[in-house]
Structures are given as C-alpha cells and as structure tokens.
Amino acid sequence: MLVWAVMQLALAVAPTAAAVPDSDPAASMYAPDTVVAIDLTLPPASIEALEADPTGEYQPGTFSLAATDGTPSGVGEFTLPLDVGIRLKGKAGSFRPLGQKAAFKLKFNEFVKGQKFLGLKKMTLNNMVQDPSMLHETLAYDVFRAVGVQGSRTGYAFVRLNGEALGVYLNVEDLDDVGLEKRFGPFDDPQHLYEGEYGTDVTVGDEEDFEVDEGDDGDLGDLEALSAAANDELAPDWSERVEPHADLAEMTRMWAVEKYVGHWDGYAGKADEEEHDLPNNFYLYSDPAGRFQMLPWGTDQTWEERVDFGAGGGLLFDRCLGDVSCAAIYEEAAIAVLKTVPGLDLDPKAYCTAELLAPWQRLERAAIRPYDADQIAAAVAATREFVAERPFELATWLEAGSPGQRFAGRCAPPEVGYSSVIVIWPPGEEPAGTSLQLGRTSISRGALVVRVQASVPGQLDLRATVATKKGRASACANRVWVAAGTTAVRCPLSTTARERLASRWLKFRLEGSLAPAGGAAAETSTTRRLARTDVPSTRPQAP
C-alpha cells in the first residue's frame, strides 16, 4: 500500500489547472487498487438495433455497479438498476460487435431526464483489445495529468452483459461538460469542446470537420480565430500571434508526453506516417476568452513504439518546432516530463496493476478472450521495459540538442554519449547517495531477468560473463534507465550462454553499475548459477 500512497501523493501535488474536488462521488471508481463490477442488460430489441447500427443511436438498457475489495471473491452489493442508453464504441482495430468483447458508451440521462450516476452523465468502457497488457491507457493518462495536462482519470471494471461475463474493461472518464467543469470551472457559451480525429486539424476553412462535443455548433468563431493565427504566413513571430488563441505552454506539455509515451496515434504523432490519417485522438477546449488547451484521448497503443521527439505531427506541432520561441517552450516541456516521470513510480504501478487484474482476466470467457495469459505477461514485460528505458531516450535527445536550444548558432555542445548525465534535477534536490543491489535472477524469453534495487534513478549497466578456456566471455550486457526502487531488468543472453544452458547448468558472474545524475556511481557484483531446467521457453510469443 505504500507504493500506492506514494503514487497518489505524486499526482496530488502535480501542477494542474484545477484539481478534481475531494468530494467527487465518482472518485472511488478511479482508485488504482480496485476493480468495480458492472452489470449491463439489453433487451432483444436493443440488441437487434445495435447489431444493425452499433455506434449510432443509444439504445435502452440497464446499468448497475458494485464495489469490490479488488478480488473476484470480494464483490459487494450491486446498486439498483438504472435505465440508461447504451451503444457500442470503437473504430477500425478496436471495434468489436456484440457477441465478442464489445466496447461501450453509456449515457445515464438518455431516457431519464436529468439522471446521473455518482454525478456522471456518461461512462466509457474500453475493451483494450489493442493492448494485451491492459496498462497503456492508465499509465499514459497518469503522465499527462502529472505534468499539468488535463487527461482523463481511469479505473478498471469487470463487465457482464445479460448475465454473461465479457471481461476486464477500462473505465475512462468522459471529457463532457461534467468532466470539464471539474477541471476548469463552469462551462458555458461561448466555450467549446471540439473532437479531432483522422486528419482533422486547424487548417483554414476546415473548422467544420471537427465534431462539436460541447458548446454551440453554430458559432465556431474561437476555432476560426485559432486557425487563422496558426496559418498566417505574413506575421513575423508564429508563437506571438498564436499565443492569444492557444496556451502553448500547456499544448507543448501535451505533445511532449505524447512523444514520451509513444502515442503515435495522437496529435504529435510520428514522422512519415503513410498508413494512418494524422493527427488523431485529441480535443480542443476553449476557455471563456476563446483561448485553447489541448486534451489527449485514445492512448491504448502507447508504450510500444519509440516515436521521434522532434518530428511528425499536426500543424500546430510542426509550426511550433519551426519557430524558435515555441521550440524553446517545447524543450522546457520535455525537461518537465523528464523531471516528473521518475516520481510517478510507473513500473511499480504497472507490476501491481497487472497482479490486480490477473484473477479477473482468468474469468473472461474463452470464446471472446482476445489474449491468453502468456500474451498478457509478454505485453506487461514489454510495457515495463519501455517505461524503464524511455527517460534515458528523452534525456539523450535533449542532451544532443533539441530544436529550441537557446544557444543555437553561438556554441555547440560536445557530442554526448550514453555515459553522460541524463537527468536534470531541480536545485537542492540532488540525490544524497547511491546504492545498488542485484536480487533474484531468472530466465524469461531468452533473456536473463534480474531484480535490481536502486536507491536513486540512474543509468544501469548490467553485465554477465561466463568462464571459458580462453577467458571470460559475455553472457549478456544491457544498458537501461532505472527508476528508484525495484525494477526487473532484461538482459538478452548471448549465443554462448544459451548453448551452455541448453546442455547443462550455467554459472556466471553478474556485475552492475548505477550512474545517477549527480553523486558518485555505485557498483556491485555477485556469482549466480542457473539450472538447465531454466532454459528459455519455446512457447509462441505475443504478436
């Protein structure tokens, strides 16, 4: 529970435009250490309508929810069923029809005027069929919120439809007028919430391509003003003319996080994307003065692809990087992400959340289950590896000289290698000491997996060697960024080590060194032995 307390504290003190009130009755659904149970019912007429038009009109159904103690055996009493509107959700790869693991949008006031549930008008239940780890969205939104971008809160739910188990879903907080007022205060004309997807962008004349989710759809003056400023080729300073219409400090933080978590399907996207219309999955929210912030959405395919921090994306992102002043703001945003992420304990949260969900995942009906236990475990491991390595990759990009460096043209920093300082600590907060311990060691998918205990974040060099007639030979070597605390580090085995392990036991020397940002490095070594029975599995890997 200490891990969860630390994470909640980190989120509580993060810079935000407006904190979600403590009195929010829906807060319990977004707790990181529980799963709620949800029962949905659809009568035959609604099923028939949704089969004909799955994502169109809301159809009549019922909804009830029960709190749990986090385990399938600890489900409490269900609320009385509410009459609600239900439709299916998803496009392209994430859509599943009824009869499979369909995703849902619920509307509590569709058929009962003014009805809310725990203060909510809507609920989104994502099926996570494009994320075998079931971790991507909740980890990504954690980072957005921590750096001051108003991303949705998330929670997990086990959903049944007409008495049959569908499985584990992500309950993603809707960004409707209820969600917006929690963050920004009263929402009223002339404010808007615009949804952008599949190539929709702030190009002059294309404002009607946006979906108006909240606000007057007959008056797009705020969006038209943003488009005009963003596309004005004559004004000398791009950021100066756009700033009255867009909070560039907030937007650059959003783009920096999108890049950090690998949200290639968002606004900042990735360079040279030919198979998908970008930008995608974003909202534009205007305040009473018509000044916009940008909000993220659709983060299920994050933590997989290492997109370039300095290329690709929508019009605002590209124009920003082409403007010296805005590029400098973006660089500051990237530094803010680098400073913030180590305090979020993302790896412990990933591990603990995977453990929390495992017994619920086993209850999914085999006929509609998108991934088996081995595929889920492989995806969790891959996500944690991405989480561990990404700070180093961002730091390397920053040290190499990003587009906004203030001294461009006056001096050039020396080329920076992997041994450079890779984290910028706030003044007075440098770590006091460094210690490193190498814990339990095992074999998984052709790699040595070592439990590493680090007292501070830093660059870890992990090496294993074996004795041969010609001297010591490398069994594995890896260089990764690790957070403070315990991290499982993968070290792919060499051919020599794999062949020896396949024929007999393997004895090796394990060495590690931790180089933090400031302070002395720590080194340690130990001798370990693995039995032949630990030979890597030949089971098929997750796609």
N, C-alpha and C positions, 0 to 999 in steps of 0.2 A: 504493500500500500504506500510505502514511502516514495516509490518511483512515481506513482500516480499523483501524489501530493506535490512532488517537485514539478511535474509537468503542468499541473493546474496552476501552480504559483507562477510559472514562467508565462503562461498565457494571460494570467490575471494582470500582470504588470506590463504586458506588451503595449506599445503605443497604438492606440486605436482612436478613430474619430469619435466614437461614442460607445461606451461599454454596454453590453447586454445587461439589463437590470437583474439583480439578485432575486427579485420577486417573480421572475418569469416562470409561470407554471409549467411551461414545456421543457424547462432546463433538464429535468430528470431523464428525458428521452435521449439526450445527447451526452450522457455521462460515459466516460471512456471505459468503465469497468463493468458494464452490464449489457444485457440483450433483452429487449422487450418482446413480448409475444403479441402478434396481431392476427385477428380472425376477420376475414372478409367473406361475404356471401354475395352471390349474383344469381338472380332468378333466371330461368330459361330464356325469357325474352331479352334480358340484358346480354346474356351470353351470345345469343343469335346476333344482336346488334353489334357487339364488339367484334365478332368474327367477320362481319361484313365491313365495318369501318372501325378498326381498332383504336386509332389515335384521334378520332373526330369528336363527336359529342360525348359528354359524360352520361353514363347510364346508371339507373337506380341500383343500389346495393346497400349492404350494411357493413359497419365497421365497429370493432371493439378491441380493446387493448388491455393487457395485463402486465404488470411489473414482474420482474424475476429477481432472484438473488445472483444471476449470472450463469446459472446452470439449468439444463432442461428439467431437472427434478425439482427446481425451486420456482415454478410458475405460480404466481398469485391469482387472485380473483379477477376475472375479466369485467370491464366496465359494461354497462347496459348497451346493447347495440344501438348505433346511431344510423339513421337513414342518410346516406351520402351519395355523391356522384363518383363514379369510377370509370376511368378509361385507361387504355394501355399507353405505355411510354416507350420511346426508343426510335432510333433511325439507323439505317444501314446495319452495321455489325452488331449493335446492341439490342435490336428488336427481337423479341420472341413472342409468338402468338399464345393465346390461351391453349392449355394442354401441354405447354412447355413452361419454362421458368420466365413468365412474362413479367415485365416491369410495370409499375402502376403510378398513376396520378390520381389523388383523391381530392375531392372538393366538398368540404363539410357544409357549405351553405348553398349547394346547388339546388336542392329540393326543399330545404327548410330555411327560410329567410332568416338571416342573422345568426344561424347556428355556428358555433366554433367548438373546437376540441382543444382544451388546455390553451386557449387564446389563439389557436391557429385556424386559418380559413382553408389551408391547403396542406397536403402532405405528398412528398415524392419518395417512392420506394424503388431504388435502383437495384437491378438484378445482378450487377457485377459480372456478367458473363464474359466481358473482355478483360477481366482482371482476376486470374486464378488466385492471387494472393489475398484478395479482398481487403487490401491495406491501402491501395494507392490513393483513393479519394480522401480518406480521413487524414492521412499523413500530409497530403498536399494542402488541404484547407488549413491544417494546423500552422503550416509555414506562412501561408497568406495572412492569416489573422495575426500572427506573431509580429509581422513587420508593418502592421497597420493597414492592410488591405481587407476590406470587409467581406471575407469569404464566408460561406455557409458553415454552420455547425453540422456535425454528423453524429449519428448513433446507429446501432445495429438492431435489427428486428428479425425474428423468426416468423414467417408468414404462412398462414394456412388459408386456402380458398375452398369454400364449401366443404370444410372438414378434412381436406387432403393437404398434406404438407407440401409446400413449394420450396422452402429453404431459407437460407440466410440472405437478408437484404440490407442495403444501406439506406437509412432514413436521412435524407439530405434536406436541410432546412430551406424552404422556399424563399426566394427574394421577391415577395409580393409586397403590397403596401404595409402589411403587418410586420414582415421582416425588416423592411426599410425603416419604419418608424422606431423599431427597437434600436437601430444603429444611428440614425441621423435625426430623429425627432419627427414632428408632424409632417406628413406628406400631403401636398395639395397642389392645385394649379398654381403656377404653370409648370410644375415639376413633371418629369417623365422617367420611366424606366424602359429603355429600349433593349431588345434582344438581338444580338448579331450572330449569324451563323452562315456557313457555307459561302464565304466570299463577300458577305455584306461588309461594307466599310464606309468611311466618312468621305466619300467622293461626291463632288457637287452634282446635284441632280438625281442622286440615288438614295436620298433620305427615306423615301417610301419603301425601300427594300427592307428596312428594319421593321421588326414586329414590335408594336407598342404594347408592352405588357401592363404598364400603369401610366395614367395620365391621359390627356386629351389627344386622341389620334387625328384630330382635325387641325391642330396647331403644332407644327414641327419647327417653330422658329428657333428654339435653342439648338437643335441639331443642325439646322441650316447654317446658323452662325458659326458653329464649330467647323463644319465642312468648308465654309468659305475661308476661314482663317487658316486652316490646315493646308489648303490648296493654293493660297495666294503666293504666286511666284515672284511678285514685284517687291514686297516688303523685305527689308534687309536682314532682319533677325527673326528666324522662324519661331523660336521659343517665346520671344517677346510678344508676337502677335497672337500666339495660341494660348498663352498663359491666362488671359482673361476668360477664356472659354473652357479650359481644361486644367485640372490640378495635376501638373506634370510630375510633381514630387510623388504623388500617390500612384499615378499611372506607371512611372518608371519602376516603382517598387513592385507593382503587379507584374510587369514584364520581366524584371529580374528574377522573381520567384518562378514564373512560368518557365524561364530558361533553366533555372536551377533544378526544378523537379522533372524536367524533360517533357513539359506539356506541349508537344509538337502540334497538338490539335486545338490550340488556343489562339490568342491574338498575336503574340510574339512569334509563335510557330517555329518554323525552321527554314533554312535557305533551300532554294531549288526544289521545292515540293511540287511534283508534277501530277501526283495521283489523287490530290485532295484539294478542295477549294478552301483557301485560307484568306483572311482569318476566320476563326470559328469559335464557338463556345465562349462568348463574352457578353457582358451587359454594360450599357452606358447609363449611369444615373446622374440626373441633373438636380442641383440644389435650387432653392428659390430664386437665386440670381442667374440661373441658366449655366452655371459652371459645372463641368462634368467630372465624375470619377468613373473608373472602370472596375468592374467586378468579374471574378472568374466563374466558370461553370464547366461541367463535363470533363472532370480530371481523372477519369478511370484509367486512361492509358499513359499515366505518368510513371516516373521511376523506372523506365525501361530504356529509353533512347537518349543518349547524351547529345542534346542539340547544342549548336554553337551559340555562345553567349552574345556574340557580336554580329549576327547576320540573320536575315529572314524576317518574316512577319508582316503585319498590316501596315497601312500607310502611315499612321501616327508613329509607330515604332521605327520604321525606316527613315522617316523625315527627322525624327529625334536624333538618331545616330549620325545623320548627316549635318547636324547643327552642333557647333562646338559647345554652346552653353547647355543644350539639352543633353548632349552626350556626357557632359560632366555630371549632370544630375543623375543620369542612369548609372554612371560609375559609382557615385555615392550610394545609390540604392543597392547596387551589387555588394558593396562593402557592408552595408547594413544587414543584408542577408547573411553574409559570412560571419558577422559578429553574433547574430541572433540564433542561428541554427544549432550550434553546439549546446546551448542551454535548453533545448526542447526535448532532449532525450528521445529522439526519434527511434533509435534502434531498440531501446528497452520497450518503447510503446509498440513497435512492430512485433517484437517477440511475444510480449504479454497479450496483445490483441489476438495474434494467431493461436495462442494457447486457449484464450477465452472462447474463440469461435469453433475450435476443433470438435467438441462434442455436439454442437449444434449442426455443423456441417455433415456429421455422420447420419443425421436424421433426414437429410434431403432424400427425396425419392430417387432411386437409382435411374428410373426411366427418364428423368428430366435433369439429372445432376450434370452440370457442364464439365466438371473436373473431378478426378479421383484424388485420393489422399496424397499420392506421390507427386502428382502435378501441382497440388496446392503447396506442398512442402518445398518443392523446387522453386516455385514462384516467390514464396516468402523469403527463401535464401537469396534469390536474385535481387529482390527489393532491398533487403538489408545490406547487400553488397553495394548497391547503388548509393544507398544512404551513407554508407561509410566512406565511399570514395569521392562523392560529389564536392565536399568542402575543398579538398585538395585541388580538384579540377577548376573550380571557380577561382581559387587563390592563384593558381598558375596563370589563368587568363588575366587576372588583374595585375600580377607582377610583370607579365610580358608586355603590358602597355595597352590598355583598352582605348577606345576612340576618344574618350573625354579627358585624357591626362592633361593636367593644367600646364605642364612644361613642354608640351609637344612643340618641336621646332627650335627649342632653346638648348635642350640637352637630351641625351638618350641614356636610359639606364642600361647597365650591362646585361647581357643575356642571362636569364635566370634559369637554373636547373632545378631538379627535383629536391635538392638539398637546401633550398632557400627557405627563409621564414615564410610560412604560408597562412598565418592568421594574424589579423590586426586586432590587438586587444585595446579596449578603452583605457585611457590613462588611469593608473593606480589600480588596475585590475589584473595585472600580470600574475601568472601562477607563481606561488611561493616555492614549490618544489616539484620534482618529477620522480615518479616511481613506476615500475613496470613489473608485472608478474605474468608468467605463462602457465595457464591452467590445463584443464583436461584436453586431451588430444584424441581425435578420431579420424576416420576416413569417410568421405562422402563424395560420390560422383567424381572420382578420380583426383580428389584433392585432399590434402591434409587440412583438417579443420581444428583450429586452436582457439581456446577460450583465453582472451587477453584482457587483463585487468590493468587499466591505465589511470593514473591519478589526475592527469590533465589531458586535454585534447592535443593531438600532435601527429606527426608523420611516423608511422611504424615501418621499420624494415625487419621483415621476418625471413629467416633462412634456416634450412635444414640440410645437413650433409651426412653422408654415409662413408664408412671406411672401405677402401678398395686396395688392391695390391699396388696400385700406382699412386696411392694417397687418397685424400678425401675428395669425394665427388658430390656435386649438388643433387640433393633430393627434391628441393623446391626453393623458390625465392619469390617474395611478393613485397610490394611497397604500396601501402594504403594509408589513408587518413582514418584515425580512430577517434571517437569521442571519449570524454572522461567516463569511466565506469567499465562495465564488462561488454566486450564485443566478440562475436565469433568471426574469426578471420580465416578465409580460404586461401590455401597455398597450393596451386596445382602441382602434382607430382611429376617429376622427370621420368623419362622412359626407363632409365636405370632403376629408379626406386620402384616403379610399377612392376617391372620384370622380377626384381628381387622379392617383392611382396607376394607376387603370384606363386612363387616357388617355395618360400619359406618365410620365417619371421623377418621383421625389419627393425634393426637398431639404428638410431640416428641421433645426431646432436642437433638440438634446436636452439637457435640464437635469436634474440630480438633486441632492437634498439629503438627508443622513442625520442624523437626530436620535437619538443614543443616550440611555440612561438615565444621566445624569451626563456631564460633559465637554462640550466645545464641539461644535457641529454641523459637518459637512463639506459643501461644495458643489462641484459641478463642472459643466462644460458642454462640448459639442462639436457639430460640424456633421457630418451624415451625409447620404448620398444612396442611394436605393434605385431600382433599375431597374424598368421596367414589368413585366418577367418575374417580379417578386416579388409580383405581385398575389395576394390571398388565394385559396386553393383553393376550388372549389365542390364538392368531394367530400362525400358524406354524412357527417355527424358520428356519433360513437358514441352509442348510446342512453343 
